[in-house]
Amino acid sequence: MFKNFFQKAPNNIVVDTTDLDMNNIPQHIAIIMDGNGRWAKAQGKVRTYGHKAGAEVLKTIVRAADKIGVKVLTVYAFSTENWKRPLEEVNFIMDLLCLYLTKEIDEFNANNVQVRFIGTRQGMSEKVLEKMDYALEATKDNTGIILNIAVNYGSQLEIVEAVRKIAAQAAAGEIVAADIDEATIENNLYTAGLPAPDLLIRPGGDVRISNFLLWQIAYAEIYYTKTYWPDFKPEDLVDAIRVFQGRERRFGGLSD
């Protein structure tokens, strides 16, 4: 099914940053990798063909983001709602993830990429969880860009689980209601310890958040593009950053 699919990403990825302010690079970029199935349909292919192409694009974008100076890249790979899709497609995505986490470990380590995951482990197969744990362990000492993969992730569930943790802390007498603030919530989210995203990119043409990082993107700049994820290239990433740099981030305040 995947024979000869995963190819080594080229080391000579060219990223033209000549018109970017390198002192204003978003440190954390979140991407909703959307449009795989529609891209495949437009090619006259089955939806799974688009997922394979999207996995290849991710390899290139991780490398490009690292070259640009991005510190964290969080990508939406599979949502808690995606279980509603046909079983054949779900199984394909999970098998693809397993292969990705097997074939790419050497590349991750060669390029100092640290892999992390956010999402609930409940309902995931042992095979997938083993591959995820292997990737975590194999790359934990890498100090370069963090590739944060959202698998079986839903932001509403994330917030519910954070509230449960905080309630348990209160019940144990570790905190009282007056202690709870924004930091308390953040420290109990899946993304604890990571900076909030500066930029959210959504390819594929849809203009919605889709239950992704609802707390974390409170003040992220949002960039939508009609380009499907399998067609997303390093220059598209640069375009998104260029737009980001052209915006004024006031965080609820006023301009000087």
Salt bridges, closest charged atoms under 4 A:
ASP19 OD2 - ARG242 NE 2.67
ASP34 OD2 - ARG38 NH2 3.02
ASP34 OD2 - ARG202 NH2 2.86
GLU56 OE2 - LYS59 NZ 3.40
GLU89 OE1 - ARG47 NE 3.01
GLU89 OE2 - HIS51 NE2 2.81
GLU89 OE2 - ARG85 NH1 3.14
ASP95 OD1 - LYS127 NZ 3.66
GLU104 OE2 - LYS59 NZ 3.41
GLU107 OE1 - ARG63 NH2 2.96
ASP133 OD1 - ARG121 NH1 3.01
GLU137 OE2 - LYS140 NZ 2.91
ASP198 OD1 - ARG249 NH1 3.26
ASP206 OD2 - ARG38 NH2 3.69
ASP206 OD2 - ARG202 NH2 3.82
ASP206 OD2 - ARG208 NH2 3.07
GLU221 OE1 - ARG247 NH1 3.24
GLU221 OE2 - ARG249 NE 3.95
ASP239 OD1 - ARG242 NH1 2.50
GLU248 OE1 - ARG250 NH1 3.39
